[in-house]
Amino acid sequence: MVILVDLVLVIVFCVIGRLSHAEGIFSDLPGLVNTIWPFVVAALVAHVVLLARRVRAERMLPGLVVWAVTLVLGLGLRAVSGQGTALPFIIVATLTLALFLLGWRAVLALVRRLSRPARAAR
């Protein structure tokens, strides 16, 4: 389930990027796939590493690993495939992926923390 949340958010990041540059989504499926694949592959690699180490990927520290690997490997794959990696894109990708990949984990951690006393009181 965690991997699906991360993959959906990575895809949303890519779709938002294409929309912000007036590039096609459904009218240009090859272009969309070309934009998405580096970050999806990178996120999958991060999750495979966490699965191999039997780490709970929904936690914040593993989330930092997912974010870092998705960002760095995703940008690297974009670069070697001839796609842009201009500094403004790197900054936007860094911040947006952090918000998406760490944000839901932070909300989950907060919900868990707030629900702990309620469970103890039962």
OpenMM code with the backbone's topology and positions (N, CA, C; nanometers):
from openmm import Vec3, app, unit

residues = "MET VAL ILE LEU VAL ASP LEU VAL LEU VAL ILE VAL PHE CYS VAL ILE GLY ARG LEU SER HIS ALA GLU GLY ILE PHE SER ASP LEU PRO GLY LEU VAL ASN THR ILE TRP PRO PHE VAL VAL ALA ALA LEU VAL ALA HIS VAL VAL LEU LEU ALA ARG ARG VAL ARG ALA GLU ARG MET LEU PRO GLY LEU VAL VAL TRP ALA VAL THR LEU VAL LEU GLY LEU GLY LEU ARG ALA VAL SER GLY GLN GLY THR ALA LEU PRO PHE ILE ILE VAL ALA THR LEU THR LEU ALA LEU PHE LEU LEU GLY TRP ARG ALA VAL LEU ALA LEU VAL ARG ARG LEU SER ARG PRO ALA ARG ALA ALA ARG".split()
positions = [
    Vec3(0.0811, -0.1195, 0.0000),
    Vec3(0.0000, 0.0000, 0.0000),
    Vec3(0.0857, 0.1263, 0.0000),
    Vec3(0.1919, 0.1261, 0.0785),
    Vec3(0.2804, 0.2425, 0.0883),
    Vec3(0.3421, 0.2735, -0.0473),
    Vec3(0.3860, 0.1714, -0.1150),
    Vec3(0.4477, 0.1924, -0.2456),
    Vec3(0.3465, 0.2522, -0.3443),
    Vec3(0.2217, 0.2113, -0.3357),
    Vec3(0.1193, 0.2666, -0.4254),
    Vec3(0.0965, 0.4150, -0.3984),
    Vec3(0.0927, 0.4523, -0.2717),
    Vec3(0.0767, 0.5940, -0.2370),
    Vec3(0.1919, 0.6742, -0.2953),
    Vec3(0.3146, 0.6264, -0.2755),
    Vec3(0.4314, 0.6979, -0.3270),
    Vec3(0.4294, 0.7056, -0.4792),
    Vec3(0.3953, 0.5964, -0.5460),
    Vec3(0.3929, 0.5972, -0.6922),
    Vec3(0.2860, 0.6923, -0.7459),
    Vec3(0.1701, 0.6919, -0.6843),
    Vec3(0.0651, 0.7849, -0.7279),
    Vec3(0.1125, 0.9289, -0.7105),
    Vec3(0.1753, 0.9587, -0.5983),
    Vec3(0.2222, 1.0950, -0.5740),
    Vec3(0.3351, 1.1345, -0.6698),
    Vec3(0.4209, 1.0423, -0.7048),
    Vec3(0.5260, 1.0702, -0.8026),
    Vec3(0.4631, 1.0986, -0.9390),
    Vec3(0.3637, 1.0214, -0.9748),
    Vec3(0.2951, 1.0439, -1.1024),
    Vec3(0.2225, 1.1776, -1.1006),
    Vec3(0.1586, 1.2112, -0.9899),
    Vec3(0.0913, 1.3410, -0.9778),
    Vec3(0.1930, 1.4543, -0.9939),
    Vec3(0.3093, 1.4403, -0.9330),
    Vec3(0.4165, 1.5395, -0.9482),
    Vec3(0.4506, 1.5588, -1.0962),
    Vec3(0.4660, 1.4504, -1.1677),
    Vec3(0.5010, 1.4583, -1.3105),
    Vec3(0.3873, 1.5186, -1.3932),
    Vec3(0.2662, 1.4813, -1.3630),
    Vec3(0.1510, 1.5358, -1.4357),
    Vec3(0.1386, 1.6858, -1.4113),
    Vec3(0.1543, 1.7283, -1.2870),
    Vec3(0.1496, 1.8716, -1.2553),
    Vec3(0.2575, 1.9460, -1.3329),
    Vec3(0.3758, 1.8875, -1.3395),
    Vec3(0.4849, 1.9500, -1.4145),
    Vec3(0.4509, 1.9665, -1.5611),
    Vec3(0.3951, 1.8626, -1.6198),
    Vec3(0.3572, 1.8723, -1.7616),
    Vec3(0.2467, 1.9751, -1.7820),
    Vec3(0.1501, 1.9778, -1.6932),
    Vec3(0.0417, 2.0754, -1.7048),
    Vec3(0.0928, 2.2188, -1.6897),
    Vec3(0.1901, 2.2375, -1.6010),
    Vec3(0.2425, 2.3726, -1.5791),
    Vec3(0.3194, 2.4245, -1.6997),
    Vec3(0.3596, 2.3338, -1.7880),
    Vec3(0.4302, 2.3726, -1.9107),
    Vec3(0.3421, 2.3550, -2.0340),
    Vec3(0.2120, 2.3416, -2.0106),
    Vec3(0.1129, 2.3260, -2.1188),
    Vec3(0.1469, 2.2090, -2.2116),
    Vec3(0.2005, 2.1026, -2.1538),
    Vec3(0.2285, 1.9817, -2.2304),
    Vec3(0.1118, 1.8862, -2.2141),
    Vec3(0.0909, 1.8040, -2.3131),
    Vec3(-0.0224, 1.7134, -2.3119),
    Vec3(-0.0112, 1.6042, -2.2078),
    Vec3(-0.1271, 1.5615, -2.1610),
    Vec3(-0.1331, 1.4488, -2.0688),
    Vec3(-0.1871, 1.3288, -2.1466),
    Vec3(-0.3157, 1.3291, -2.1721),
    Vec3(-0.3752, 1.2175, -2.2455),
    Vec3(-0.3567, 1.2317, -2.3957),
    Vec3(-0.3355, 1.3542, -2.4419),
    Vec3(-0.3144, 1.3746, -2.5855),
    Vec3(-0.1711, 1.3407, -2.6274),
    Vec3(-0.0823, 1.3237, -2.5306),
    Vec3(0.0579, 1.2917, -2.5591),
    Vec3(0.1060, 1.1852, -2.4606),
    Vec3(0.0491, 1.0655, -2.4705),
    Vec3(0.0863, 0.9578, -2.3779),
    Vec3(0.2350, 0.9224, -2.3839),
    Vec3(0.2976, 0.9166, -2.5033),
    Vec3(0.4419, 0.8896, -2.5040),
    Vec3(0.5212, 0.9972, -2.4277),
    Vec3(0.4822, 1.1218, -2.4432),
    Vec3(0.5486, 1.2294, -2.3699),
    Vec3(0.5270, 1.2175, -2.2204),
    Vec3(0.4052, 1.1806, -2.1820),
    Vec3(0.3748, 1.1615, -2.0400),
    Vec3(0.4586, 1.0485, -1.9811),
    Vec3(0.4636, 0.9364, -2.0514),
    Vec3(0.5432, 0.8224, -2.0043),
    Vec3(0.6909, 0.8601, -1.9960),
    Vec3(0.7382, 0.9358, -2.0935),
    Vec3(0.8771, 0.9809, -2.0939),
    Vec3(0.9082, 1.0688, -1.9731),
    Vec3(0.8114, 1.1478, -1.9314),
    Vec3(0.8297, 1.2336, -1.8145),
    Vec3(0.8254, 1.1526, -1.6850),
    Vec3(0.7368, 1.0552, -1.6805),
    Vec3(0.7121, 0.9812, -1.5561),
    Vec3(0.8175, 0.8753, -1.5254),
    Vec3(0.8646, 0.8024, -1.6266),
    Vec3(0.9419, 0.6805, -1.5996),
    Vec3(1.0659, 0.7007, -1.5125),
    Vec3(1.1444, 0.8079, -1.5271),
    Vec3(1.2645, 0.8154, -1.4425),
    Vec3(1.2321, 0.8190, -1.2926),
    Vec3(1.1274, 0.8914, -1.2575),
    Vec3(1.0934, 0.9042, -1.1157),
    Vec3(1.0218, 0.7810, -1.0630),
    Vec3(0.9423, 0.7158, -1.1457),
    Vec3(0.8762, 0.5920, -1.1038),
    Vec3(0.9812, 0.4823, -1.0823),
    Vec3(1.0742, 0.4694, -1.1753),
    Vec3(1.1813, 0.3701, -1.1595),
    Vec3(1.2608, 0.3978, -1.0323),
    Vec3(1.2930, 0.5235, -1.0090),
    Vec3(1.3704, 0.5604, -0.8900),
    Vec3(1.2930, 0.5284, -0.7619),
    Vec3(1.1640, 0.5579, -0.7594),
    Vec3(1.0827, 0.5276, -0.6413),
    Vec3(1.0738, 0.3765, -0.6192),
    Vec3(1.0614, 0.3009, -0.7277),
    Vec3(1.0579, 0.1550, -0.7163),
    Vec3(1.1889, 0.1011, -0.6602),
    Vec3(1.3010, 0.1550, -0.7063),
    Vec3(1.4320, 0.1133, -0.6543),
    Vec3(1.4393, 0.1404, -0.5047),
    Vec3(1.3953, 0.2576, -0.4636),
    Vec3(1.3985, 0.2921, -0.3204),
    Vec3(1.3165, 0.1921, -0.2393),
    Vec3(1.1988, 0.1582, -0.2895),
    Vec3(1.1136, 0.0649, -0.2159),
    Vec3(1.1696, -0.0768, -0.2163),
    Vec3(1.2329, -0.1179, -0.3235),
    Vec3(1.2953, -0.2509, -0.3264),
    Vec3(1.4050, -0.2586, -0.2205),
    Vec3(1.4835, -0.1531, -0.2082),
    Vec3(1.5888, -0.1489, -0.1060),
    Vec3(1.5277, -0.1594, 0.0334),
    Vec3(1.4207, -0.0841, 0.0576),
    Vec3(1.3571, -0.0894, 0.1894),
    Vec3(1.2941, -0.2260, 0.2154),
    Vec3(1.2323, -0.2847, 0.1127),
    Vec3(1.1750, -0.4188, 0.1289),
    Vec3(1.2830, -0.5216, 0.1597),
    Vec3(1.3956, -0.5112, 0.0920),
    Vec3(1.5059, -0.6053, 0.1150),
    Vec3(1.5600, -0.5933, 0.2576),
    Vec3(1.5527, -0.4746, 0.3109),
    Vec3(1.6011, -0.4519, 0.4481),
    Vec3(1.4897, -0.4689, 0.5512),
    Vec3(1.3690, -0.5003, 0.5031),
    Vec3(1.2514, -0.5213, 0.5884),
    Vec3(1.2219, -0.4002, 0.6771),
    Vec3(1.2235, -0.2842, 0.6114),
    Vec3(1.1980, -0.1574, 0.6796),
    Vec3(1.0551, -0.1138, 0.6506),
    Vec3(0.9894, -0.0595, 0.7496),
    Vec3(0.8528, -0.0092, 0.7323),
    Vec3(0.8591, 0.1255, 0.6607),
    Vec3(0.8230, 0.1254, 0.5358),
    Vec3(0.8413, 0.2417, 0.4491),
    Vec3(0.7498, 0.3581, 0.4813),
    Vec3(0.6468, 0.3378, 0.5641),
    Vec3(0.5573, 0.4483, 0.5954),
    Vec3(0.6131, 0.5397, 0.7055),
    Vec3(0.7218, 0.5022, 0.7655),
    Vec3(0.7840, 0.5834, 0.8702),
    Vec3(0.8634, 0.6986, 0.8083),
    Vec3(0.8928, 0.7995, 0.8893),
    Vec3(0.9589, 0.9197, 0.8382),
    Vec3(1.1018, 0.8936, 0.7896),
    Vec3(1.1824, 0.8231, 0.8663),
    Vec3(1.3216, 0.8003, 0.8251),
    Vec3(1.3295, 0.7220, 0.6939),
    Vec3(1.2575, 0.6114, 0.6791),
    Vec3(1.2557, 0.5457, 0.5479),
    Vec3(1.1971, 0.6360, 0.4398),
    Vec3(1.1035, 0.7220, 0.4772),
    Vec3(1.0484, 0.8181, 0.3827),
    Vec3(1.1544, 0.9122, 0.3292),
    Vec3(1.2474, 0.9495, 0.4155),
    Vec3(1.3600, 1.0323, 0.3705),
    Vec3(1.4439, 0.9570, 0.2669),
    Vec3(1.4605, 0.8279, 0.2872),
    Vec3(1.5346, 0.7458, 0.1906),
    Vec3(1.4587, 0.7407, 0.0582),
    Vec3(1.3279, 0.7175, 0.0650),
    Vec3(1.2464, 0.7132, -0.0570),
    Vec3(1.2565, 0.8459, -0.1306),
    Vec3(1.2422, 0.9549, -0.0577),
    Vec3(1.2498, 1.0884, -0.1187),
    Vec3(1.3864, 1.1113, -0.1830),
    Vec3(1.4947, 1.0847, -0.1098),
    Vec3(1.6296, 1.1108, -0.1606),
    Vec3(1.6610, 1.0255, -0.2833),
    Vec3(1.6281, 0.8971, -0.2767),
    Vec3(1.6563, 0.8081, -0.3898),
    Vec3(1.5703, 0.8464, -0.5098),
    Vec3(1.4430, 0.8753, -0.4853),
    Vec3(1.3539, 0.9143, -0.5947),
    Vec3(1.4043, 1.0411, -0.6607),
    Vec3(1.4462, 1.1369, -0.5812),
    Vec3(1.4952, 1.2636, -0.6352),
    Vec3(1.6262, 1.2448, -0.7112),
    Vec3(1.7270, 1.1914, -0.6454),
    Vec3(1.8611, 1.1836, -0.7042),
    Vec3(1.8640, 1.0873, -0.8230),
    Vec3(1.8100, 0.9678, -0.8040),
    Vec3(1.8109, 0.8711, -0.9140),
    Vec3(1.7179, 0.9167, -1.0265),
    Vec3(1.6034, 0.9722, -0.9911),
    Vec3(1.5113, 1.0230, -1.0926),
    Vec3(1.5747, 1.1319, -1.1776),
    Vec3(1.6424, 1.2263, -1.1124),
    Vec3(1.7120, 1.3315, -1.1876),
    Vec3(1.8249, 1.2734, -1.2717),
    Vec3(1.8959, 1.1759, -1.2161),
    Vec3(2.0039, 1.1114, -1.2911),
    Vec3(1.9524, 1.0396, -1.4148),
    Vec3(1.8427, 0.9680, -1.3993),
    Vec3(1.7837, 0.8984, -1.5138),
    Vec3(1.7313, 0.9972, -1.6176),
    Vec3(1.6754, 1.1083, -1.5716),
    Vec3(1.6326, 1.2131, -1.6659),
    Vec3(1.7524, 1.2647, -1.7443),
    Vec3(1.8620, 1.2888, -1.6749),
    Vec3(1.9812, 1.3447, -1.7402),
    Vec3(2.0369, 1.2488, -1.8452),
    Vec3(2.0509, 1.1203, -1.8091),
    Vec3(2.1090, 1.0256, -1.9049),
    Vec3(2.0154, 0.9942, -2.0203),
    Vec3(1.8864, 1.0229, -2.0032),
    Vec3(1.7916, 0.9998, -2.1127),
    Vec3(1.7698, 1.1259, -2.1959),
    Vec3(1.8489, 1.2295, -2.1691),
    Vec3(1.8430, 1.3505, -2.2501),
    Vec3(1.7327, 1.4478, -2.2130),
    Vec3(1.6730, 1.4299, -2.0959),
    Vec3(1.5696, 1.5223, -2.0507),
    Vec3(1.6326, 1.6317, -1.9649),
    Vec3(1.5605, 1.7390, -1.9475),
    Vec3(1.6140, 1.8555, -1.8770),
    Vec3(1.6327, 1.8371, -1.7284),
    Vec3(1.7395, 1.8955, -1.6794),
    Vec3(1.7664, 1.8978, -1.5357),
    Vec3(1.8190, 2.0362, -1.4964),
    Vec3(1.7531, 2.1388, -1.5452),
    Vec3(1.7930, 2.2758, -1.5124),
    Vec3(1.7745, 2.3004, -1.3627),
    Vec3(1.8509, 2.3930, -1.3100),
    Vec3(1.8470, 2.4222, -1.1665),
    Vec3(1.7057, 2.4531, -1.1167),
    Vec3(1.6268, 2.5361, -1.1857),
    Vec3(1.4904, 2.5596, -1.1357),
    Vec3(1.4080, 2.4303, -1.1260),
    Vec3(1.4257, 2.3394, -1.2214),
    Vec3(1.3540, 2.2114, -1.2148),
    Vec3(1.4013, 2.1298, -1.0952),
    Vec3(1.5308, 2.1291, -1.0711),
    Vec3(1.5854, 2.0537, -0.9569),
    Vec3(1.5277, 2.1076, -0.8267),
    Vec3(1.5182, 2.2387, -0.8152),
    Vec3(1.4634, 2.2995, -0.6935),
    Vec3(1.3161, 2.2620, -0.6766),
    Vec3(1.2391, 2.2756, -0.7837),
    Vec3(1.0963, 2.2417, -0.7774),
    Vec3(1.0780, 2.0929, -0.7470),
    Vec3(1.1551, 2.0085, -0.8128),
    Vec3(1.1444, 1.8643, -0.7894),
    Vec3(1.1796, 1.8307, -0.6444),
    Vec3(1.2842, 1.8916, -0.5934),
    Vec3(1.3265, 1.8668, -0.4552),
    Vec3(1.2156, 1.9019, -0.3571),
    Vec3(1.1598, 2.0198, -0.3726),
    Vec3(1.0581, 2.0666, -0.2783),
    Vec3(0.9255, 1.9920, -0.2945),
    Vec3(0.8831, 1.9716, -0.4187),
    Vec3(0.7550, 1.9061, -0.4413),
    Vec3(0.7586, 1.7597, -0.3990),
    Vec3(0.8643, 1.6899, -0.4357),
    Vec3(0.8744, 1.5500, -0.3938),
    Vec3(0.8871, 1.5383, -0.2420),
    Vec3(0.9549, 1.6322, -0.1781),
    Vec3(0.9622, 1.6312, -0.0312),
    Vec3(0.8227, 1.6490, 0.0278),
    Vec3(0.7489, 1.7470, -0.0245),
    Vec3(0.6128, 1.7698, 0.0247),
    Vec3(0.5268, 1.6452, 0.0054),
    Vec3(0.5331, 1.5852, -0.1127),
    Vec3(0.4487, 1.4694, -0.1428),
    Vec3(0.4926, 1.3442, -0.0664),
    Vec3(0.6203, 1.3100, -0.0738),
    Vec3(0.6670, 1.1824, -0.0184),
    Vec3(0.6874, 1.1861, 0.1329),
    Vec3(0.7151, 1.3025, 0.1863),
    Vec3(0.7305, 1.3147, 0.3314),
    Vec3(0.6036, 1.3675, 0.3976),
    Vec3(0.5267, 1.4446, 0.3241),
    Vec3(0.4079, 1.5063, 0.3816),
    Vec3(0.3061, 1.4070, 0.4330),
    Vec3(0.2737, 1.3073, 0.3518),
    Vec3(0.1730, 1.2109, 0.3977),
    Vec3(0.2254, 1.1280, 0.5143),
    Vec3(0.3560, 1.1057, 0.5164),
    Vec3(0.4140, 1.0315, 0.6280),
    Vec3(0.4082, 1.1145, 0.7564),
    Vec3(0.4294, 1.2449, 0.7440),
    Vec3(0.4214, 1.3334, 0.8605),
    Vec3(0.2789, 1.3369, 0.9154),
    Vec3(0.1810, 1.3435, 0.8265),
    Vec3(0.0409, 1.3418, 0.8701),
    Vec3(0.0102, 1.2093, 0.9394),
    Vec3(0.0553, 1.0994, 0.8819),
    Vec3(0.0329, 0.9679, 0.9423),
    Vec3(0.0982, 0.9598, 1.0805),
    Vec3(0.2206, 1.0081, 1.0928),
    Vec3(0.2901, 1.0069, 1.2220),
    Vec3(0.2142, 1.0904, 1.3248),
    Vec3(0.1620, 1.2045, 1.2821),
    Vec3(0.0854, 1.2901, 1.3729),
    Vec3(-0.0432, 1.2209, 1.4167),
    Vec3(-0.1130, 1.1601, 1.3227),
    Vec3(-0.2363, 1.0884, 1.3568),
    Vec3(-0.2059, 0.9755, 1.4535),
    Vec3(-0.1003, 0.9024, 1.4290),
    Vec3(-0.0628, 0.7924, 1.5195),
    Vec3(-0.0287, 0.8445, 1.6580),
    Vec3(0.0447, 0.9537, 1.6624),
    Vec3(0.0844, 1.0123, 1.7913),
    Vec3(-0.0390, 1.0601, 1.8674),
    Vec3(-0.1308, 1.1252, 1.7986),
    Vec3(-0.2508, 1.1783, 1.8645),
    Vec3(-0.3464, 1.0683, 1.9065),
    Vec3(-0.3440, 0.9548, 1.8370),
    Vec3(-0.4368, 0.8472, 1.8709),
    Vec3(-0.3810, 0.7548, 1.9788),
    Vec3(-0.2542, 0.7646, 2.0117),
    Vec3(-0.1949, 0.6797, 2.1150),
    Vec3(-0.2638, 0.6941, 2.2506),
    Vec3(-0.2825, 0.8151, 2.3014),
    Vec3(-0.3507, 0.8261, 2.4320),
    Vec3(-0.4930, 0.7723, 2.4274),
    Vec3(-0.5604, 0.7869, 2.3165),
    Vec3(-0.6969, 0.7368, 2.3046),
    Vec3(-0.6988, 0.5843, 2.3149),
    Vec3(-0.5993, 0.5199, 2.2549),
    Vec3(-0.5923, 0.3725, 2.2638),
    Vec3(-0.5600, 0.3292, 2.4060),
    Vec3(-0.4721, 0.4043, 2.4738),
    Vec3(-0.4319, 0.3678, 2.6097),
    Vec3(-0.5480, 0.3833, 2.7080),
    Vec3(-0.6380, 0.4764, 2.6795),
    Vec3(-0.7506, 0.5017, 2.7698),
    Vec3(-0.8592, 0.3961, 2.7596),
    Vec3(-0.8611, 0.3197, 2.6541),
    Vec3(-0.9678, 0.2188, 2.6352),
    Vec3(-0.9545, 0.1032, 2.7269),
] * unit.nanometer
topology = app.Topology()
chain = topology.addChain("A")
for resn in residues:
    res = topology.addResidue(resn, chain)
    for name in ("N", "CA", "C"):
        topology.addAtom(name, app.Element.getBySymbol(name[0]), res)
